[in-house]
Amino acid sequence: MEHSNDLRVEDTTVKSNTIYSSISSNRHESNLSCYQNYLLYSRCRCPIIYDLRDNRPILQLFGHSDEVNGQQFVLDYECREQSSLYIISTSYDKTAIIWEVYNDPTDDQGIGYRILHSITSLESEYNFLSRCALRKGGKFISVTTSLTGSVYLWLDNHITDIFKASYYCFDSKLHVMKSEGANYILLFLAGSDNVIHVFQISNNKLLHLLDLRGHDDWIKCLDTLQIKTKTCEILLASASQDSYIRVWYIKLVGIDDVDVRQIRTVVSREALDRTDGKGVHKLTATLETVLSGHEGIVHGLCWFKKQPESKILLASCSADKNIVIWKSSLAPDRCEITDGLRKLNLYDSCPATSGAWLEMHRLGETGEMNLPFLGLCISADESSLYALSLRGAIHRWKHVEGDWIPEPAITGHHEPVTDLSWEKSGAYLLSSSLDRTCRIHAIASCDGKWHELARPQVHGHEINCIASLNFSKFASGAEEKTIRAFGATRFFIENFRVLAREVSDVTVSDISEFPVHAQLPALGLSNRGSQCPYEIVDPNDKSGSASNAWYGMSKLVEKLSKSTHLDSLPSEEILLQSTLWWETNKLFGHCNELHALASDSSGSFLASASKANRPDLAEIYVWECKGFRKAATIAHHSLTITRLRFSPNDKYLLSVSRDRTWSLSERTGLLRPAYKKVAGTTKSSATHERIIWDCAWTKDSSHFMTVSRDKKAILWSIDNVLQQTLAEKGEQTASLNYRVLRQFEKSIQSVDCGSYRFSSDLNLFALGFEDGSLELHLVSSSSDKWQIMHTFTRLHQLTIRRLAFQPIGPESEEEEDSSGSIMLLASASDDCVVKLTEFSLSRPRFLSSER
């Protein structure tokens, strides 16, 4: 949309690069898969491709309109070299999509994607439950199952067969078996009738072959292992809600090669269909072993496919919070028996039959804070193991000298992110979420990349807002009436010094006053300082002290209790258990759940507001942070305040509300009241017609911008606003005059202002929209001119709730860069993702306000 007051800045280029994405996984079973150097999972509406070499997400695949409930890599069963990656995903939008991911030199990331085929469920009211696919000669053979029990067979995007089942299919696997030059495509379905159903796909039709019975509850997952020396033999692992794992030996044999006297359990069809008409085979199946090491539902299975037959390995994960790696050795050479004139292969000589299966490793730290695992996969070189936990984190272990060592996890919020707050000098970023956690993100010195370094608050309520007070203090507000203030522990300070950078504003004397760790009581919400991450109490102690389940059970907790800091980046187990901050104060006064917090630049004052449906509940409280006493009460709004912002010079406090108005308060210089309202719009004089979602100050504190659901962004001048305010009533006789108004085509949800060093008159605003897009705009303070600088159409999948430019310290401000300016913008969204985007602005040759 063109405007008459458009600003023209010549020869200025903006380059963007997403340097950090905190993206966890959707919480669905079998939601992980590995291929080459890539890990595939999903978050919200997008499949995510994670580069395991660079340790970062490199691509989000946009195409679904609802949450993705499963995805996997599609492989060419003829084992041809693939120049592209192929993926199939299903979603609650009742579609399945086959994607192609390819190298794209024109893209900043060097990678692109496109949708090859989109499949829509024939049952409009029901979603796909499972999916699997393979590629043959450029064609895709796909199988999807629905909540009605229907099994659909697709060739590309055309349906070729439907099988109406009387059970649900929780997992499905396609496998190609080869015998005498022929290929047999087998489909294995895990059923809610406690049976594994085996089909053959031939001539684009589903042919039922046999059923494998034995489980006592719903079968949740399957995986197949091709026996390398025999293309017509495979091992099938199945796991169930009965907590047992069963391993089946499945084999293609000729009609005359089967002696039922040598088979313990055989279920077979008369013959498998063969398109070339040459020879007839039977499919036979034997139950080889039952593994019973888990105590809960087994949600995931994965074979180690590169291991030799002398070392068959199977990994399993369960709701009992454990991952088990099982081992079986190779059977002796196959013997033969003589029956008359014919020699028969002994059926029992399966590679997995010899000896007992052994539990080689058990992974997952024992503890109350740990969570069930929903799925797992193994890297292509089988040196790393990845497991999905209930809250979306992807745990990692690396195989080192016969042992599995925990590695930094792939972490992120698993519910919408509600607020962001930079530490005052920009040392780290705080994020809060409806998942009831606050997280700290910072640059690690070991690799120069951003990581989650701490989880200072794990709460019992959804956290709505957060505000950093200084390096070692922050405050948060949740769906409760209490503001909680937190202080850093000695363990965090030492960790930050070792893992990130030196802490300049925390003295040695200050650190000595901090507790070493913080604990969260089992039945409480208040973190308390302690000497250990958890109390280690001897259960034999008869003194009456509470016993503790950690005693003698967790080597990790015992190790942390004796350490002053970590030597490497924290794993998910440590983030869950040992990075809490202690609660220093509680602030009472609000009658409803907290909704907005803000602190001034020095951390001296904290402003708070709660949800409200009448004026007395919509009052703003200003707290003096030294003693956490109430310093002011500001009344203006009648509905919930959506945002509070102090001006950079701490002279003003700005608030915006659902009642379509804003108010401006000024610092009085007194202890009480510290701030007093000096201006504000009313419902009759409001320029915005809908909810005002956010606001932001210019760096010189002379102007502020408000953005609203009415698709307007308005820049206001402090001087103009104060001049129009009647001193005797503090109200306006007419609408306040704004400096600049811009109408957009979509609702604006968030805004922040960065420092534009090339001109004191120009301000760089970032606008976040309801569709997840982001725009950078240059706005002039004096000439009322406006210019769009950069558009990021798919920064997030859903609404961008918060934007926050990293504060620029004094050292950075003094540096002169002849080529341009680099800015770091944090963004948070309803898609549960926190991102850091680096913008590089080149120095313009000249500025012009003429079109």
C-alpha positions in Angstrom: 0.0 0.0 0.0 1.5 3.4 -1.1 1.2 6.5 1.0 1.8 10.1 0.3 4.2 10.4 3.2 6.5 7.6 2.2 10.2 8.1 3.1 12.9 7.3 0.5 16.3 6.1 1.8 18.6 5.4 -1.1 21.1 2.6 -1.5 20.4 0.9 1.8 20.3 -2.9 1.9 19.0 -5.1 4.7 20.3 -8.6 5.1 18.7 -11.0 7.6 19.9 -14.2 9.1 18.2 -16.4 11.7 21.1 -17.3 14.0 19.1 -19.1 16.7 15.8 -20.9 16.8 14.6 -22.6 20.0 12.2 -25.2 18.6 11.0 -28.2 20.5 9.0 -31.0 19.0 5.3 -31.7 18.8 4.3 -34.3 21.4 3.4 -37.2 19.2 4.6 -40.8 19.2 7.2 -41.8 16.6 7.8 -38.1 15.8 11.6 -38.4 15.1 13.5 -39.8 12.2 17.1 -39.5 10.9 18.6 -39.6 7.4 22.1 -38.7 6.4 23.1 -35.7 8.6 19.5 -34.5 9.2 17.0 -35.0 12.0 13.3 -34.6 11.1 10.6 -33.6 13.6 7.7 -31.2 13.7 6.6 -28.1 15.6 3.1 -26.7 15.3 2.1 -26.7 11.6 5.6 -27.4 10.1 7.9 -30.3 9.7 11.4 -29.2 10.9 14.7 -30.2 9.4 17.6 -30.0 11.9 21.2 -30.1 10.7 23.1 -32.4 13.1 26.5 -31.2 11.9 25.7 -27.5 12.5 23.4 -28.2 15.5 20.6 -25.9 14.4 17.2 -26.1 12.6 17.7 -25.1 9.0 14.3 -25.4 7.5 10.6 -25.2 8.3 8.2 -26.6 5.7 5.1 -24.4 5.4 2.1 -26.0 3.9 -0.2 -27.4 6.5 -3.0 -25.3 8.1 -3.1 -27.2 11.4 -0.7 -29.1 13.8 1.4 -31.8 12.2 0.9 -35.2 13.9 3.6 -37.2 12.2 6.3 -37.2 9.5 9.1 -39.3 8.2 11.8 -39.4 5.5 10.8 -41.2 2.3 13.5 -43.4 0.9 14.0 -45.0 -2.6 13.7 -48.7 -2.0 15.8 -49.4 -5.1 18.7 -47.7 -3.1 19.4 -45.2 -5.8 21.4 -42.1 -4.9 19.0 -39.3 -4.0 20.0 -35.7 -4.8 17.0 -34.4 -2.8 15.3 -35.3 0.5 11.7 -36.5 0.4 9.4 -36.3 3.3 5.8 -37.3 4.0 3.8 -35.5 6.8 0.3 -35.7 8.1 -1.7 -33.1 10.0 -4.9 -32.4 11.9 -6.0 -30.4 8.8 -6.8 -33.9 7.3 -4.1 -33.7 4.7 -0.9 -35.6 3.9 1.9 -33.8 2.0 4.9 -35.2 0.2 7.7 -32.7 0.1 10.9 -32.4 -1.8 13.9 -30.6 -0.1 16.7 -29.6 -2.4 19.8 -27.4 -2.6 18.9 -23.8 -3.6 21.9 -21.5 -4.2 19.6 -18.5 -4.4 18.4 -19.0 -0.8 20.2 -17.5 2.2 20.2 -20.9 3.9 21.2 -22.7 0.6 18.2 -25.0 0.8 14.7 -24.9 -0.6 11.6 -27.0 -0.7 8.4 -27.6 -2.6 5.2 -29.6 -2.3 5.2 -32.5 -4.7 1.8 -34.0 -3.8 -1.0 -33.1 -1.4 -3.4 -35.8 -0.3 -6.7 -35.0 1.4 -8.6 -37.4 3.6 -11.7 -38.8 2.0 -13.4 -38.7 5.4 -13.8 -35.0 6.0 -14.4 -35.3 9.7 -11.5 -37.6 10.5 -7.7 -37.1 10.6 -4.9 -39.3 9.4 -3.6 -41.5 12.3 -0.4 -42.9 10.7 1.6 -42.6 7.5 4.4 -44.3 5.6 5.7 -44.0 2.1 8.5 -45.2 -0.3 9.7 -44.0 -3.6 10.1 -46.1 -6.7 11.2 -44.7 -10.1 10.0 -41.2 -9.3 6.6 -42.5 -8.0 5.5 -42.4 -4.4 3.7 -45.3 -2.9 2.0 -44.0 0.3 -0.2 -45.6 3.0 -2.3 -43.5 5.4 -4.7 -44.7 8.1 -7.6 -42.8 9.6 -9.4 -42.7 12.9 -12.2 -44.7 11.3 -9.9 -47.7 10.7 -9.7 -47.1 7.0 -6.3 -47.9 5.3 -5.7 -45.9 2.1 -3.1 -46.8 -0.6 -1.9 -43.9 -2.8 0.2 -43.6 -5.9 1.5 -40.0 -5.9 -1.8 -38.2 -5.1 -4.2 -40.7 -6.5 -6.0 -43.3 -4.3 -5.6 -46.8 -5.7 -7.2 -48.9 -2.9 -9.1 -48.7 0.4 -9.2 -51.3 3.1 -11.9 -51.0 5.7 -10.5 -52.3 9.0 -12.3 -52.8 12.3 -9.4 -51.5 14.3 -7.2 -48.4 14.6 -3.7 -48.4 13.1 -1.3 -46.6 15.5 1.8 -47.2 13.4 2.6 -48.5 9.9 5.8 -49.6 8.2 6.6 -50.4 4.6 9.3 -52.9 3.8 10.6 -54.4 0.6 11.7 -58.0 0.6 13.7 -59.5 -2.3 13.8 -63.1 -3.4 15.0 -64.5 -6.7 15.0 -61.1 -8.4 11.5 -60.2 -7.4 10.5 -57.4 -5.0 7.7 -57.9 -2.5 6.3 -54.7 -0.9 5.0 -55.6 2.6 2.9 -53.4 4.8 2.9 -53.9 8.6 0.1 -52.3 10.6 0.0 -52.0 14.5 -3.6 -52.5 15.5 -5.8 -51.5 18.4 -7.0 -55.2 18.3 -3.6 -56.2 19.8 -2.6 -57.8 16.4 0.0 -56.9 13.8 -1.6 -57.1 10.4 0.6 -57.9 7.4 -0.4 -56.9 3.8 1.3 -57.1 0.5 1.1 -54.2 -2.0 0.8 -55.6 -5.5 -0.6 -53.9 -8.6 -1.6 -51.0 -6.5 -3.8 -53.1 -4.3 -3.7 -54.2 -0.7 -3.6 -58.0 -0.2 -4.0 -59.3 3.4 -1.4 -62.0 4.2 -1.3 -62.8 7.8 -1.8 -61.7 11.4 0.7 -61.8 14.2 -0.9 -62.3 17.6 0.6 -62.3 21.1 0.4 -58.8 22.6 -2.2 -58.2 25.3 -2.9 -54.5 24.7 -2.8 -52.0 21.9 0.3 -52.1 19.7 1.9 -48.7 19.6 5.0 -49.0 17.4 6.9 -51.1 14.9 10.3 -51.3 13.2 11.9 -53.6 10.7 15.5 -54.8 10.3 16.8 -56.2 7.1 19.1 -59.2 7.6 22.1 -58.3 5.5 23.1 -61.7 4.3 19.6 -62.7 3.4 17.4 -60.2 1.4 14.3 -62.4 2.0 14.6 -62.4 5.8 13.8 -59.6 8.3 13.3 -59.0 12.0 10.2 -57.1 13.0 10.0 -55.5 16.5 6.7 -54.6 18.0 5.9 -52.9 21.2 2.6 -52.5 23.1 0.8 -50.8 26.0 1.3 -54.1 27.8 5.0 -52.9 28.3 6.4 -55.9 26.3 8.5 -55.9 23.2 8.2 -58.8 20.8 10.7 -59.7 18.0 9.4 -61.6 15.0 11.5 -63.5 12.5 9.8 -63.1 9.1 11.0 -65.0 6.0 10.1 -65.6 2.4 10.4 -69.3 1.5 9.5 -71.4 -1.5 6.4 -73.6 -1.3 8.5 -76.8 -1.0 11.0 -75.4 1.5 8.8 -75.3 4.5 8.6 -78.2 7.0 5.9 -77.4 9.5 7.5 -79.9 11.9 10.5 -77.6 12.4 8.4 -74.4 12.9 7.3 -73.4 16.3 4.8 -70.8 15.1 3.9 -70.3 11.5 1.2 -68.1 10.1 1.1 -67.8 6.3 -0.9 -67.2 3.2 -1.1 -69.8 0.5 1.1 -67.6 -1.7 2.4 -64.1 -2.2 1.4 -62.4 -5.4 4.2 -62.0 -7.9 3.7 -59.8 -10.9 6.1 -61.7 -13.2 4.4 -65.0 -12.6 7.7 -66.8 -11.8 7.7 -69.0 -8.8 5.5 -68.9 -5.7 6.6 -67.9 -2.1 5.1 -68.1 1.3 5.6 -65.6 4.1 6.4 -67.3 7.4 6.7 -65.7 10.8 8.1 -66.9 14.1 8.1 -65.2 17.5 11.7 -65.2 18.5 11.7 -63.4 21.8 9.7 -61.4 24.3 11.6 -58.5 26.0 10.2 -57.4 29.4 12.5 -54.7 30.8 10.0 -51.8 30.8 7.4 -51.0 33.4 5.2 -48.7 31.3 3.8 -48.3 27.7 6.6 -48.7 25.1 6.2 -45.8 22.7 9.2 -46.2 20.4 11.5 -48.8 18.8 14.5 -48.4 16.6 16.9 -51.0 15.2 20.6 -50.3 14.8 20.7 -51.1 11.1 24.5 -50.8 10.5 25.6 -53.2 13.2 26.9 -56.6 12.0 24.7 -59.6 12.5 27.1 -60.7 15.3 25.8 -57.7 17.3 22.1 -57.1 16.7 21.0 -54.0 18.7 17.5 -52.7 19.4 16.6 -49.5 21.2 13.3 -48.9 23.0 11.8 -46.0 24.9 8.9 -46.0 27.4 6.5 -44.1 29.6 8.6 -45.4 32.5 11.1 -42.6 31.7 13.8 -45.1 30.4 15.5 -46.0 27.2 16.9 -49.5 26.9 19.4 -50.8 24.4 19.0 -54.6 23.9 21.6 -56.9 22.4 21.4 -60.4 20.8 24.3 -62.3 19.3 24.4 -64.2 16.0 23.3 -67.9 15.9 25.8 -70.5 14.9 26.1 -71.6 11.2 22.8 -72.8 9.9 22.5 -76.5 10.2 20.6 -78.9 7.9 18.5 -81.9 8.6 17.8 -84.8 6.3 14.2 -85.9 5.6 14.3 -88.7 3.1 16.1 -87.4 0.0 15.6 -83.7 0.7 17.7 -81.3 2.8 15.7 -78.8 4.8 16.9 -75.6 6.4 16.3 -75.6 10.1 13.8 -72.8 10.7 15.1 -72.0 14.2 18.4 -70.8 13.0 17.4 -67.1 13.1 20.2 -64.5 13.7 18.3 -63.4 16.9 17.7 -66.8 18.4 21.1 -67.8 19.9 21.3 -67.1 23.6 19.3 -64.7 25.6 18.7 -61.0 24.7 20.6 -58.8 27.1 19.9 -55.3 28.4 23.2 -53.6 27.5 22.4 -50.0 28.5 19.6 -48.1 30.3 19.5 -44.3 29.6 17.5 -41.6 31.2 18.3 -40.0 34.6 16.2 -41.4 37.4 14.2 -38.6 39.1 10.9 -37.0 39.8 11.4 -34.2 37.3 12.1 -36.5 34.3 9.4 -37.3 31.8 8.2 -40.2 29.7 9.7 -40.7 26.3 7.4 -40.8 23.3 9.8 -41.8 20.5 13.4 -42.2 19.5 15.7 -42.6 16.5 19.4 -43.3 15.8 21.7 -41.1 13.7 22.9 -42.4 10.3 26.3 -43.3 11.6 24.7 -44.8 14.8 26.9 -42.8 17.1 24.1 -40.7 18.5 20.7 -41.5 20.0 17.8 -39.0 20.0 14.7 -39.4 22.2 11.5 -37.2 22.4 10.2 -36.5 25.9 6.7 -35.6 26.9 7.3 -31.9 27.0 8.8 -31.7 23.5 12.6 -31.7 24.3 14.7 -34.0 22.2 17.3 -35.6 24.4 20.7 -36.7 22.9 23.3 -39.2 23.9 26.6 -39.9 22.2 28.3 -43.3 22.1 31.8 -42.8 23.4 34.1 -45.8 24.2 31.3 -48.2 24.9 29.2 -45.8 27.0 26.4 -43.4 26.1 27.1 -39.8 27.3 24.3 -37.2 27.6 24.7 -34.3 25.2 23.0 -30.8 25.0 19.4 -31.4 24.1 17.2 -29.8 21.4 15.0 -27.7 23.6 12.3 -25.1 23.4 8.9 -24.1 24.8 6.1 -26.6 24.2 3.2 -24.0 24.6 2.8 -20.5 23.2 5.6 -18.0 24.3 4.1 -15.1 26.1 6.9 -12.7 26.8 10.6 -11.8 26.2 13.0 -9.7 28.3 16.6 -9.0 27.6 19.1 -8.7 30.5 19.9 -5.0 30.7 23.3 -5.3 29.0 22.0 -7.9 26.5 24.0 -10.7 28.1 21.1 -13.2 27.9 17.5 -13.4 26.8 14.7 -14.4 29.1 11.5 -16.1 27.7 8.3 -17.1 29.4 5.5 -19.4 28.2 2.2 -21.0 28.9 4.2 -24.2 29.4 4.9 -22.8 32.9 8.6 -22.3 32.5 11.0 -19.4 32.1 14.2 -20.0 30.1 17.6 -18.3 29.7 19.2 -18.2 26.2 22.8 -17.0 25.8 25.9 -17.4 23.6 28.2 -20.2 24.6 31.9 -19.5 24.5 32.7 -23.1 23.3 31.1 -22.8 19.9 30.0 -19.1 19.6 26.3 -20.2 19.2 23.2 -19.5 21.2 21.9 -22.2 23.6 19.4 -22.6 26.4 21.7 -22.3 29.5 19.2 -22.3 32.3 15.6 -22.8 33.3 15.3 -20.6 36.3 11.6 -21.1 36.9 9.5 -24.2 36.5 6.1 -23.3 37.9 2.7 -24.7 38.6 0.9 -22.0 36.7 1.0 -20.6 33.2 3.5 -17.7 33.1 2.1 -14.6 31.3 4.9 -12.0 31.7 8.5 -11.5 32.7 10.8 -8.6 33.3 14.6 -8.6 33.9 15.7 -6.3 36.8 19.4 -6.8 36.5 21.9 -9.6 35.7 21.0 -11.6 38.8 17.3 -10.7 39.3 14.1 -11.0 37.4 10.3 -11.0 38.1 7.5 -13.0 36.6 3.8 -13.0 36.7 1.5 -16.0 36.1 -2.1 -17.0 36.2 -2.0 -16.2 40.0 -2.3 -13.0 41.8 1.3 -12.9 43.0 4.4 -11.4 41.4 7.5 -13.5 42.1 11.0 -12.1 42.2 13.9 -14.4 41.6 17.6 -14.3 42.3 20.5 -16.1 40.6 22.3 -19.0 42.4 26.0 -19.3 42.8 25.9 -22.3 40.5 24.3 -20.2 37.7 26.9 -17.4 38.1 29.8 -19.8 37.9 28.3 -21.7 35.0 27.7 -18.4 33.1 31.3 -17.4 33.6 32.6 -20.7 32.4 30.1 -21.4 29.6 29.2 -17.9 28.3 31.3 -14.9 29.4 32.6 -13.1 32.5 30.0 -11.4 34.6 31.0 -7.8 35.2 28.2 -6.4 37.4 28.2 -9.2 40.0 31.0 -8.8 42.5 32.7 -11.6 44.5 31.0 -10.3 47.7 27.6 -10.5 46.1 28.2 -14.1 44.9 29.1 -15.2 48.4 25.6 -14.2 49.6 23.9 -16.3 47.0 22.7 -19.8 47.7 24.6 -22.5 45.8 21.5 -24.1 44.3 17.7 -23.8 44.4 15.1 -26.4 45.1 11.4 -26.7 44.3 9.5 -28.4 47.1 7.3 -31.3 45.9 4.1 -29.7 47.1 5.1 -26.0 46.7 5.5 -23.3 44.1 8.3 -21.3 45.7 11.9 -22.1 44.8 14.1 -22.0 47.9 17.9 -21.6 48.2 19.9 -24.7 49.2 23.3 -26.2 49.1 22.3 -29.1 46.8 20.0 -29.3 43.8 17.9 -31.8 45.8 18.0 -32.8 49.4 19.9 -36.0 49.8 18.5 -37.6 52.9 19.5 -41.0 54.3 16.3 -43.1 54.4 17.7 -44.9 57.5 17.7 -41.6 59.4 15.2 -42.0 62.3 15.2 -38.3 63.3 11.9 -37.7 61.6 13.2 -35.7 58.6 11.4 -36.3 55.3 12.9 -39.1 53.2 14.0 -38.3 49.7 13.8 -40.5 46.6 17.0 -39.1 45.3 19.2 -40.7 47.9 21.5 -43.2 46.3 19.6 -43.2 43.1 20.9 -40.3 41.0 24.6 -40.1 40.1 23.9 -36.8 38.3 22.4 -35.1 41.4 25.2 -36.4 43.6 27.8 -35.1 41.1 26.1 -31.7 40.8 26.0 -31.3 44.6 29.8 -31.6 44.7 30.5 -29.3 41.7 30.7 -25.5 41.5 30.0 -25.4 37.8 29.5 -27.4 34.7 32.3 -28.3 32.3 30.0 -28.4 29.2 26.7 -27.2 28.1 23.8 -28.5 30.2 21.8 -31.5 29.0 18.0 -31.7 29.3 18.3 -33.6 32.6 20.4 -30.8 34.1 18.1 -28.1 32.8 15.1 -29.9 34.3 16.7 -30.5 37.7 19.6 -28.2 38.5 19.3 -24.7 37.0 16.5 -23.1 39.1 16.8 -19.7 40.7 15.7 -19.0 44.2 12.7 -16.9 45.0 13.6 -13.8 46.9 10.3 -11.9 47.2 6.5 -12.2 46.6 4.5 -9.1 45.7 0.8 -9.0 46.6 -1.9 -6.6 45.7 -3.5 -7.6 42.4 -6.9 -9.3 42.6 -6.6 -11.2 39.3 -4.0 -13.1 37.4 -0.9 -11.1 36.3 -0.8 -10.0 32.6 1.9 -7.4 32.1 5.2 -6.5 33.7 7.9 -4.0 32.9 11.0 -2.6 34.6 12.9 0.6 34.0 16.5 0.6 32.5 18.2 0.7 35.9 16.0 -2.0 37.5 14.9 0.4 40.2 11.1 0.2 39.5 8.8 -2.5 38.4 5.3 -1.9 36.9 2.6 -4.5 36.9 -1.0 -5.0 35.7 -3.5 -7.8 35.9 -6.5 -9.0 33.9 -9.4 -6.7 34.4 -13.0 -6.2 33.4 -13.6 -3.0 35.4 -11.5 0.1 36.3 -10.5 -0.8 39.8 -9.0 -4.1 38.6 -7.1 -2.3 35.8 -4.9 -0.2 38.0 -1.2 -0.2 37.4 1.1 -0.8 40.4 4.6 0.6 40.5 7.0 -1.2 42.8 10.3 0.1 44.2 12.7 -2.8 43.7 15.2 -2.2 46.4 12.7 -3.2 49.1 9.9 -4.2 46.9 7.4 -1.7 48.3 4.5 -0.2 46.3 5.6 3.2 45.0 2.6 4.3 43.0 -0.9 3.3 41.9 -2.1 4.6 38.5 -5.7 4.5 37.4 -6.9 5.1 33.9 -8.0 1.9 32.0 -11.2 0.0 32.3 -10.1 -3.3 30.8 -7.0 -5.6 30.8 -3.7 -3.8 30.1 -1.9 -5.6 27.4 1.5 -3.9 27.6 3.6 -1.7 29.9 6.8 0.1 28.7 9.1 2.5 30.5 10.8 5.1 28.3 14.6 4.6 27.8 15.3 7.6 30.0 13.0 6.2 32.7 11.0 9.5 32.7 7.7 8.0 31.5 5.7 4.9 31.8 3.4 4.0 29.0 0.5 1.5 29.1 -1.9 0.2 26.4 -5.1 -1.7 26.9 -7.9 -3.8 25.5 -10.2 -0.7 26.1 -8.5 0.9 23.0 -6.8 3.6 25.1 -3.3 4.4 26.2 -2.0 6.3 29.2 1.2 8.2 29.9 2.6 8.6 33.4 5.6 10.8 34.4 8.3 10.3 37.0 7.7 12.6 39.9 11.1 12.5 41.7 9.3 11.5 44.9 9.4 8.2 46.7 5.6 8.0 46.7 4.0 8.4 44.3 7.0 7.7 42.0 4.9 8.0 38.8 1.8 10.1 38.1 -0.5 10.0 35.1 -0.1 13.1 32.8 -1.9 12.2 29.6 -4.0 9.5 28.0 -6.7 8.8 25.5 -10.3 8.0 26.4 -12.9 5.9 24.6 -14.4 9.0 23.1 -11.0 10.4 21.9 -9.3 7.1 21.0 -7.7 7.0 17.6 -7.5 3.2 17.7 -10.8 1.4 17.0 -9.8 -2.1 18.4 -7.6 -3.6 21.1 -4.1 -2.0 21.3 -1.8 -4.9 21.5 1.6 -3.4 22.0 3.7 -0.2 22.2 7.4 0.9 21.9 9.5 3.9 22.6 12.0 5.6 20.3 15.5 5.5 21.7 15.5 9.3 22.5 12.2 8.9 24.5 10.6 11.6 22.5 8.1 9.5 20.6 6.2 6.2 21.1 4.3 3.9 18.7 1.1 2.0 19.4 -0.1 -1.0 17.3 -3.6 -2.4 17.3 -5.9 -5.1 16.0 -7.5 -2.4 13.8 -4.3 -2.8 11.6 -3.0 0.7 12.5 0.4 1.7 13.7 0.5 5.2 15.1 3.6 7.3 16.1 2.9 9.8 18.9 5.0 12.8 20.0 5.5 13.4 23.7 5.6 17.2 23.2 2.3 17.2 21.2 0.6 15.0 23.7 1.5 17.0 26.7 0.6 20.3 25.0 -2.9 19.1 24.3 -3.5 17.8 27.9 -5.6 20.0 30.1 -3.7 20.4 33.4 -6.8 20.8 35.5 -8.6 17.6 34.5 -5.9 15.5 32.9 -8.3 14.8 30.0 -8.5 15.8 26.4 -11.3 17.9 24.9 -10.8 16.3 21.5 -8.7 13.5 19.9 -5.0 13.8 20.5 -3.0 14.6 17.4 -0.6 11.9 16.3 2.6 12.3 14.4 2.2 9.5 11.9 -0.5 7.0 11.2 0.0 3.9 9.0 -2.8 1.6 7.9 -1.8 -2.0 7.1 -3.7 -4.9 5.6 -3.4 -7.3 8.6 -3.6 -7.0 12.4 -0.3 -5.9 14.1 0.4 -7.8 17.3 3.8 -6.6 18.4 6.3 -3.8 17.9 9.8 -2.7 19.1 12.2 0.0 18.2 15.9 -0.4 17.4 18.7 2.1 17.2 19.3 3.5 13.7 22.8 4.9 13.9 22.9 6.6 10.5 20.4 9.4 11.4 19.2 10.8 14.7 15.9 11.7 13.0 15.1 8.2 11.8 13.8 5.3 14.0 13.8 1.6 13.0 10.6 -0.2 14.0 10.0 -3.9 13.8 6.3 -4.9 13.4 5.1 -8.4 14.1 1.8 -9.5 12.5 -0.9 -12.1 13.2 0.1 -14.3 10.3 3.7 -14.7 11.6 5.3 -12.2 9.2 7.7 -9.4 10.2 8.4 -6.0 8.7 11.2 -3.5 9.4 10.2 0.2 8.9 12.1 3.5 9.0 10.0 6.3 10.5 11.1 9.9 10.7 10.4 11.9 13.9 10.4 15.3 12.3 9.1 15.0 8.7 6.3 12.5 9.3 7.8 10.1 6.7 7.8 6.4 6.6 9.5 3.6 4.6 9.4 -0.1 4.6 12.9 -1.6 4.7 12.6 -5.4 4.9 9.8 -8.0 4.9 10.2 -11.5 6.4 7.0 -13.3 5.2 7.5 -16.5 7.2 9.4 -15.7 10.3 6.9 -17.6 12.5 4.0 -20.0 11.8 1.5 -18.2 14.0 1.0 -14.8 15.6 4.2 -13.0 16.8 3.4 -12.0 20.4 6.7 -10.3 21.3 9.6 -8.5 19.6 12.7 -7.3 21.5 15.9 -5.7 20.1 19.0 -6.7 22.0 20.2 -3.7 24.1 23.3 -2.0 22.8 25.9 -1.5 25.5 28.2 1.6 25.8 31.1 -0.2 24.2 29.0 -1.1 21.1 27.7 2.4 20.8 31.2 3.9 20.7 32.3 1.6 17.9 32.2 3.1 14.4 31.4 0.9 11.5 31.9 2.4 8.1 30.0 -0.3 6.3 26.8 -0.5 8.3 25.0 -1.6 11.4 24.2 -5.0 12.8 21.1 -5.5 15.1 19.8 -8.6 16.8 16.0 -9.0 17.2 14.3 -11.6 19.4 10.8 -12.8 18.5 8.3 -15.0 20.2 5.2 -16.5 18.8 2.1 -18.7 19.5 4.0 -21.4 17.6 6.0 -21.9 20.8 9.2 -20.8 19.0 11.8 -18.2 20.2 14.0 -16.9 17.4 17.0 -14.5 17.1 17.3 -12.8 13.8 20.3 -10.8 12.9 19.7 -7.8 10.6 22.6 -6.1 8.8 21.9 -2.6 7.6 24.3 -1.0 5.1 25.2 2.7 5.4 23.0 4.8 3.0 24.7 7.2 0.6 22.0 9.8 1.1 18.5 10.3 2.5 15.6 11.8 0.7 12.0 12.5 1.7 10.9 13.0 -1.9 9.1 10.3 -3.8 
